[in-house]
Amino acid sequence: MTHKGSMKPVKKKKSEEPELEPLCCCEYIDRNGEKNHVAACLCDCQDLDEGCDRWITCKSLQPETCERIMDTISDRLRIPWLRGAKKVNISIIPPLVLLPVFLHVASWHFLLGVVVLTSLPVLALWYYYLTHRRKEQTLFFLSLGLFSLGYMYYVFLQEVVPKGRVGPVQLAVLTCGLFLILLALHRAKKNPGYLSIPASSDRSLSSSQLECLNRKGQEKTKGFPGADTSGSLNNRTVKDDPKGSSRLPAGSPTKVKEDWCAKCQLVRPARAWHCRICGICVRRMDHHCVWINSCVGESNHQAFILALLIFLLTSVYGITLTLDTICRDRSVFTALFYCPGVYANYSSALSFTCVWYSVIVTAGMAYIFLIQLINISYNVTEREVQQALRQKTGRRLLCGLIVDTGQYNRAHL
């Protein structure tokens, strides 16, 4: 027998974990989980050393080496901050450096202006197709758009306003337009209508829906496919179904067309779509806009249209004020193509170059705005238009500007 006195309670020792030392403003935790310092950003970079050696010896770089170099640079590119250095997205830096350089070079001579202003859209389109093909998120276009707004406004204040042709009221209107653009962009970048994964109690399919799916040759399942990872629906890949979904027939008892998203593991309503760049489903998705680095969907479509409209009005007004200042006694259209003596001094040449840059950007935004208005009038989204063109089910009208999908264009929003 054991006596109570011999039974001693065993005290459980708490696992003592070493407390992490707080980071100073120049320290950070790198991608390997180790503490590093901003001052050591150029130290111990074997991939960069290898790349430089191969470049000096005229040897080709492997794509894997280039990716490792970019990953290392993006991980070490940080700015000092409270409680640790903050990581800076490398894609926001090129516009901040290249745009002022290109515009100042273009203002040296007319021919340089033609070459630079022609190459800028080409470079932007090339970078867009490069990132769009890889389905990568980038802040390049958002940085380019915001910095272009700020830099154009700065040139206007520094070079145009001092000439005395712009009054306080005109400057106030232009400034208000700029702030309204930023407010509309801030609203457009909010939640475009992301679909959240429903609770487990709400994720069961009805028996009639299961019968509809079974008639398509799919196996029976008792509940939502996301609850059983071995189900046939969950194992379907995007290659098996180009749409990435299993659409229920319109004649189902639920009277609602729904899609099964294998990526988000949810049933999505009609006209919702999975954005491969954002990695989430968006309700009534129109398209992924690189200029706001977000999707345009049900919740932010109106703010997106409003931002485009305010930008077009403000940009045209600023272009008019600038041309009226540097090319006096000429109409806006005439001054845009014929403004003698504009390259006589550097101030007017830089202003004229910025005007043409603004015209190019405004023309691109006007085209997007026009396409959006046409799609809204036909009650179709840009994704539905592109899908109809790929499947050759759409009908082109008005030189291809209008695409009649024949699906939702006769319904209401």
C-alpha positions as CSV (number, residue, x, y, z in Angstrom):
1,M,0.0,0.0,0.0
2,T,1.1,3.4,-0.6
3,H,0.7,6.1,1.9
4,K,-0.6,9.5,1.1
5,G,2.4,11.1,2.6
6,S,4.6,9.3,0.0
7,M,2.6,10.7,-2.9
8,K,4.2,14.0,-3.8
9,P,2.5,16.1,-6.4
10,V,4.7,16.5,-9.4
11,K,4.9,20.0,-10.6
12,K,4.9,20.5,-14.3
13,K,7.6,22.7,-15.5
14,K,6.5,25.2,-18.0
15,S,8.5,25.2,-21.2
16,E,10.6,28.2,-21.0
17,E,11.0,29.8,-24.4
18,P,13.7,32.3,-24.9
19,E,12.3,35.8,-25.3
20,L,13.1,37.3,-28.7
21,E,15.0,40.5,-28.4
22,P,13.2,43.5,-29.9
23,L,14.5,44.6,-33.3
24,C,16.1,48.0,-33.8
25,C,15.0,50.2,-36.6
26,C,17.7,48.8,-39.0
27,E,17.3,45.1,-38.2
28,Y,14.9,42.6,-39.7
29,I,14.1,38.9,-40.0
30,D,15.1,37.7,-43.5
31,R,13.4,35.0,-45.6
32,N,15.6,32.3,-43.9
33,G,14.3,33.3,-40.5
34,E,17.6,34.9,-39.4
35,K,18.2,38.3,-38.0
36,N,19.9,40.6,-40.5
37,H,20.9,44.3,-40.8
38,V,20.1,46.8,-43.5
39,A,23.8,47.8,-43.7
40,A,24.7,44.2,-44.7
41,C,22.4,44.2,-47.8
42,L,25.5,43.9,-50.1
43,C,27.2,41.1,-48.1
44,D,27.2,37.4,-48.8
45,C,25.3,37.4,-52.0
46,Q,26.6,34.3,-53.9
47,D,23.9,34.5,-56.6
48,L,24.7,38.1,-57.4
49,D,28.5,37.3,-57.5
50,E,27.9,34.3,-59.8
51,G,25.7,36.5,-62.0
52,C,28.3,39.2,-62.3
53,D,31.0,36.6,-63.1
54,R,29.0,35.1,-65.8
55,W,28.1,38.5,-67.2
56,I,31.8,39.6,-67.3
57,T,32.8,36.3,-69.0
58,C,29.9,36.7,-71.5
59,K,28.1,33.6,-70.3
60,S,24.4,33.3,-70.3
61,L,22.5,33.4,-67.0
62,Q,20.1,30.6,-66.0
63,P,16.5,31.7,-65.4
64,E,16.7,30.1,-61.9
65,T,19.7,32.3,-61.1
66,C,17.9,35.4,-62.2
67,E,14.9,34.5,-60.0
68,R,17.1,33.9,-57.0
69,I,18.9,37.2,-57.5
70,M,15.5,39.1,-57.7
71,D,14.3,37.3,-54.6
72,T,17.4,38.2,-52.7
73,I,17.2,41.9,-53.8
74,S,13.5,42.1,-52.9
75,D,14.1,40.5,-49.5
76,R,17.0,42.9,-48.6
77,L,15.5,46.0,-50.0
78,R,14.2,47.6,-46.8
79,I,13.9,50.9,-45.1
80,P,14.5,51.6,-41.4
81,W,11.3,51.6,-39.4
82,L,10.2,51.3,-35.8
83,R,10.5,47.7,-34.4
84,G,12.3,46.5,-37.5
85,A,13.1,47.6,-41.1
86,K,10.1,47.4,-43.4
87,K,10.3,45.5,-46.7
88,V,9.9,47.6,-49.9
89,N,8.2,46.2,-53.0
90,I,10.8,46.5,-55.7
91,S,8.2,47.0,-58.4
92,I,7.3,50.5,-57.1
93,I,10.9,51.9,-57.6
94,P,11.3,52.0,-61.4
95,P,8.5,54.5,-62.0
96,L,9.9,56.8,-59.3
97,V,13.3,56.9,-61.0
98,L,12.7,56.4,-64.7
99,L,9.7,58.7,-65.3
100,P,11.4,62.0,-64.3
101,V,14.6,60.9,-66.2
102,F,12.7,60.1,-69.4
103,L,10.5,63.2,-69.3
104,H,13.6,65.5,-68.8
105,V,15.5,63.8,-71.6
106,A,12.4,64.1,-73.9
107,S,12.3,67.9,-73.3
108,W,15.8,68.4,-74.7
109,H,14.7,68.1,-78.3
110,F,11.7,67.4,-80.4
111,L,13.1,64.2,-81.8
112,L,14.1,62.9,-78.4
113,G,10.5,63.7,-77.3
114,V,9.1,61.6,-80.1
115,V,11.4,58.6,-79.3
116,V,10.9,58.7,-75.6
117,L,7.1,59.2,-75.6
118,T,6.7,56.4,-78.1
119,S,8.9,54.0,-76.2
120,L,7.2,54.6,-72.8
121,P,3.8,53.0,-73.8
122,V,5.7,50.1,-75.5
123,L,7.7,49.4,-72.4
124,A,4.6,49.6,-70.2
125,L,2.7,47.2,-72.5
126,W,5.7,44.8,-72.6
127,Y,5.8,44.7,-68.8
128,Y,2.1,44.3,-68.6
129,Y,2.1,41.2,-70.8
130,L,5.1,39.8,-69.0
131,T,3.4,40.0,-65.6
132,H,0.0,39.1,-66.9
133,R,1.4,35.9,-68.5
134,R,3.0,34.9,-65.3
135,K,-0.2,35.8,-63.3
136,E,1.9,37.9,-60.9
137,Q,0.8,40.8,-58.8
138,T,2.8,44.0,-59.3
139,L,2.7,47.5,-57.9
140,F,4.5,48.9,-60.9
141,F,1.4,50.3,-62.6
142,L,-0.2,51.6,-59.4
143,S,3.1,53.3,-58.6
144,L,3.4,54.7,-62.1
145,G,-0.2,56.1,-62.0
146,L,0.1,57.7,-58.6
147,F,3.6,59.1,-59.3
148,S,2.4,60.4,-62.7
149,L,-0.4,62.3,-61.0
150,G,1.9,63.8,-58.4
151,Y,4.7,64.6,-60.8
152,M,2.4,66.3,-63.3
153,Y,0.9,68.4,-60.6
154,Y,4.4,69.3,-59.4
155,V,5.5,70.4,-62.9
156,F,2.3,72.4,-63.2
157,L,3.0,74.2,-59.9
158,Q,6.7,74.8,-60.7
159,E,6.6,75.6,-64.4
160,V,3.1,76.7,-65.4
161,V,1.6,78.6,-62.4
162,P,4.5,81.1,-62.1
163,K,3.8,82.4,-65.6
164,G,0.8,84.2,-64.3
165,R,-1.9,82.8,-66.7
166,V,-3.5,80.4,-64.1
167,G,-5.7,82.1,-61.5
168,P,-6.4,80.9,-57.9
169,V,-9.8,79.6,-58.9
170,Q,-8.4,77.5,-61.7
171,L,-5.7,76.1,-59.5
172,A,-8.2,75.3,-56.8
173,V,-10.4,73.4,-59.3
174,L,-7.5,71.4,-60.5
175,T,-6.4,70.6,-57.0
176,C,-9.9,69.5,-56.0
177,G,-10.0,67.2,-59.1
178,L,-6.7,65.6,-58.0
179,F,-8.0,65.0,-54.5
180,L,-11.2,63.5,-55.9
181,I,-9.2,61.2,-58.0
182,L,-7.3,59.9,-55.0
183,L,-10.5,59.5,-53.0
184,A,-12.1,57.5,-55.8
185,L,-9.0,55.3,-56.2
186,H,-9.0,54.7,-52.5
187,R,-12.6,53.6,-52.7
188,A,-11.9,51.5,-55.8
189,K,-9.1,49.6,-54.1
190,K,-11.4,48.4,-51.3
191,N,-13.0,45.0,-51.3
192,P,-14.4,44.4,-54.8
193,G,-16.7,41.7,-53.5
194,Y,-14.6,38.8,-52.4
195,L,-16.5,35.6,-51.7
196,S,-15.9,34.3,-48.2
197,I,-15.9,30.6,-47.4
198,P,-19.3,29.8,-45.8
199,A,-19.7,28.0,-42.5
200,S,-19.7,24.2,-42.5
201,S,-23.4,24.2,-41.6
202,D,-24.2,26.1,-44.8
203,R,-22.0,24.2,-47.1
204,S,-24.2,21.2,-47.9
205,L,-25.6,20.7,-51.3
206,S,-29.2,19.6,-51.7
207,S,-30.1,16.2,-53.1
208,S,-31.5,17.7,-56.3
209,Q,-28.2,19.5,-56.9
210,L,-26.4,16.3,-56.3
211,E,-28.6,14.5,-58.8
212,C,-27.8,17.2,-61.4
213,L,-24.1,16.8,-60.7
214,N,-24.4,13.0,-60.9
215,R,-26.0,13.2,-64.3
216,K,-22.9,14.9,-65.5
217,G,-20.9,11.8,-64.6
218,Q,-19.6,12.9,-61.2
219,E,-19.6,10.7,-58.1
220,K,-22.2,11.2,-55.3
221,T,-21.2,13.1,-52.2
222,K,-23.1,13.8,-49.1
223,G,-21.9,17.3,-48.3
224,F,-19.9,20.1,-49.6
225,P,-16.9,18.9,-51.6
226,G,-14.5,21.0,-49.6
227,A,-15.3,18.8,-46.5
228,D,-14.0,15.7,-48.2
229,T,-10.7,16.2,-49.9
230,S,-10.9,12.8,-51.6
231,G,-14.0,13.6,-53.5
232,S,-14.0,13.8,-57.2
233,L,-15.0,17.5,-57.3
234,N,-12.1,18.5,-55.1
235,N,-9.6,16.6,-57.2
236,R,-10.6,18.4,-60.4
237,T,-8.0,20.8,-61.7
238,V,-8.3,23.8,-63.9
239,K,-7.0,21.7,-66.9
240,D,-10.0,19.3,-66.6
241,D,-12.4,22.2,-66.8
242,P,-11.3,25.4,-68.6
243,K,-13.8,27.4,-66.6
244,G,-12.4,26.0,-63.3
245,S,-16.0,25.3,-62.1
246,S,-18.8,22.8,-62.3
247,R,-21.8,24.8,-63.4
248,L,-25.3,23.6,-62.5
249,P,-27.9,23.6,-65.2
250,A,-30.3,26.5,-65.4
251,G,-33.3,24.1,-65.0
252,S,-32.2,22.9,-61.5
253,P,-34.7,23.3,-58.7
254,T,-32.7,26.1,-57.1
255,K,-33.2,28.2,-60.2
256,V,-29.7,29.7,-59.7
257,K,-26.6,29.0,-61.7
258,E,-23.7,28.3,-59.3
259,D,-20.1,27.4,-59.9
260,W,-17.8,25.2,-57.8
261,C,-14.4,26.8,-57.4
262,A,-11.7,24.1,-56.8
263,K,-9.2,26.8,-55.6
264,C,-11.4,28.5,-53.0
265,Q,-13.3,25.4,-52.1
266,L,-16.7,27.1,-52.3
267,V,-19.8,27.3,-54.5
268,R,-20.0,30.7,-56.1
269,P,-23.0,32.5,-57.5
270,A,-23.6,33.3,-61.1
271,R,-21.2,35.8,-62.8
272,A,-18.6,35.4,-60.0
273,W,-15.2,34.3,-61.0
274,H,-11.8,33.2,-59.5
275,C,-9.0,35.8,-60.1
276,R,-5.8,33.9,-60.6
277,I,-3.8,37.0,-59.8
278,C,-5.5,37.8,-56.5
279,G,-6.1,34.1,-55.7
280,I,-9.7,34.5,-54.6
281,C,-13.2,34.5,-56.1
282,V,-14.9,37.9,-56.8
283,R,-18.6,38.5,-57.0
284,R,-19.6,39.7,-60.5
285,M,-16.0,40.1,-61.5
286,D,-15.3,42.4,-64.4
287,H,-11.5,42.2,-64.7
288,H,-8.3,42.5,-62.7
289,C,-7.1,46.1,-63.1
290,V,-3.3,46.5,-62.9
291,W,-3.7,50.3,-62.3
292,I,-5.3,49.8,-58.9
293,N,-3.6,46.4,-58.3
294,S,-7.0,44.9,-57.5
295,C,-10.0,43.3,-59.1
296,V,-13.0,45.3,-60.3
297,G,-16.1,43.6,-59.1
298,E,-19.6,44.1,-57.8
299,S,-18.6,46.3,-54.8
300,N,-16.1,48.7,-56.4
301,H,-17.2,48.9,-60.1
302,Q,-19.0,52.2,-59.6
303,A,-16.0,53.7,-57.8
304,F,-13.8,52.5,-60.6
305,I,-16.0,54.2,-63.2
306,L,-16.1,57.4,-61.1
307,A,-12.3,57.4,-60.8
308,L,-11.9,57.1,-64.6
309,L,-14.5,59.9,-65.2
310,I,-12.9,62.3,-62.7
311,F,-9.4,61.6,-64.0
312,L,-10.5,62.3,-67.6
313,L,-12.1,65.6,-66.7
314,T,-9.2,66.7,-64.5
315,S,-6.6,65.7,-67.0
316,V,-8.3,67.5,-69.9
317,Y,-8.7,70.6,-67.8
318,G,-5.0,70.6,-66.8
319,I,-3.9,70.0,-70.4
320,T,-6.0,73.0,-71.5
321,L,-4.6,75.3,-68.8
322,T,-1.0,74.3,-69.6
323,L,-1.3,74.7,-73.4
324,D,-3.1,78.1,-72.9
325,T,-0.1,79.2,-70.9
326,I,2.8,78.0,-73.0
327,C,1.1,78.5,-76.4
328,R,-1.0,81.6,-76.2
329,D,-3.6,82.8,-78.7
330,R,-4.0,79.2,-80.1
331,S,-6.6,76.6,-79.7
332,V,-5.9,73.6,-77.7
333,F,-5.9,71.2,-80.6
334,T,-3.7,73.5,-82.7
335,A,-1.2,74.2,-79.9
336,L,-0.9,70.4,-79.3
337,F,0.5,69.8,-82.8
338,Y,2.0,73.3,-83.6
339,C,3.5,75.4,-80.9
340,P,6.5,77.4,-82.3
341,G,9.2,78.3,-79.9
342,V,8.1,75.9,-77.2
343,Y,11.7,74.4,-77.1
344,A,13.3,77.8,-76.9
345,N,13.5,77.5,-73.1
346,Y,13.7,74.5,-70.8
347,S,10.6,75.4,-68.7
348,S,8.2,75.5,-71.6
349,A,9.8,72.4,-73.2
350,L,9.3,70.3,-70.1
351,S,5.7,71.5,-69.7
352,F,5.0,70.7,-73.4
353,T,6.5,67.2,-72.9
354,C,4.4,66.6,-69.8
355,V,1.3,67.7,-71.8
356,W,2.0,65.0,-74.4
357,Y,2.6,62.4,-71.8
358,S,-0.7,63.3,-70.2
359,V,-2.4,63.1,-73.6
360,I,-1.1,59.6,-74.1
361,V,-2.2,58.4,-70.7
362,T,-5.6,60.2,-71.0
363,A,-6.2,58.5,-74.4
364,G,-5.6,55.1,-72.8
365,M,-7.9,55.8,-69.9
366,A,-10.5,57.2,-72.3
367,Y,-10.5,53.9,-74.2
368,I,-10.9,51.9,-71.0
369,F,-13.8,54.2,-70.0
370,L,-15.5,53.8,-73.3
371,I,-15.2,50.0,-73.2
372,Q,-16.6,50.1,-69.7
373,L,-19.6,52.2,-70.7
374,I,-20.3,49.9,-73.7
375,N,-20.2,46.8,-71.5
376,I,-22.5,48.4,-68.9
377,S,-25.0,49.3,-71.6
378,Y,-25.0,45.7,-72.8
379,N,-25.0,44.4,-69.2
380,V,-21.8,42.3,-69.7
381,T,-18.5,42.2,-67.9
382,E,-15.1,42.3,-69.5
383,R,-14.4,38.7,-68.4
384,E,-17.6,37.5,-70.0
385,V,-16.6,39.4,-73.2
386,Q,-13.2,37.8,-73.3
387,Q,-14.7,34.4,-72.6
388,A,-17.2,34.7,-75.3
389,L,-14.5,35.7,-77.8
390,R,-12.3,32.7,-76.8
391,Q,-15.2,30.3,-77.2
392,K,-16.4,32.0,-80.3
393,T,-19.9,32.5,-78.9
394,G,-19.9,36.3,-79.0
395,R,-20.9,38.5,-81.9
396,R,-18.8,41.6,-82.7
397,L,-20.5,44.9,-83.5
398,L,-19.4,48.4,-84.3
399,C,-15.9,47.4,-85.5
400,G,-15.3,45.1,-82.6
401,L,-16.0,47.7,-79.8
402,I,-19.3,45.9,-78.9
403,V,-19.4,42.2,-78.2
404,D,-22.8,40.7,-77.9
405,T,-22.5,37.6,-75.6
406,G,-26.2,36.7,-75.8
407,Q,-26.2,35.6,-72.2
408,Y,-26.9,38.5,-69.8
409,N,-27.3,41.4,-72.2
410,R,-31.1,41.2,-72.0
411,A,-31.3,40.9,-68.3
412,H,-31.1,43.4,-65.5
413,L,-28.2,44.0,-63.2
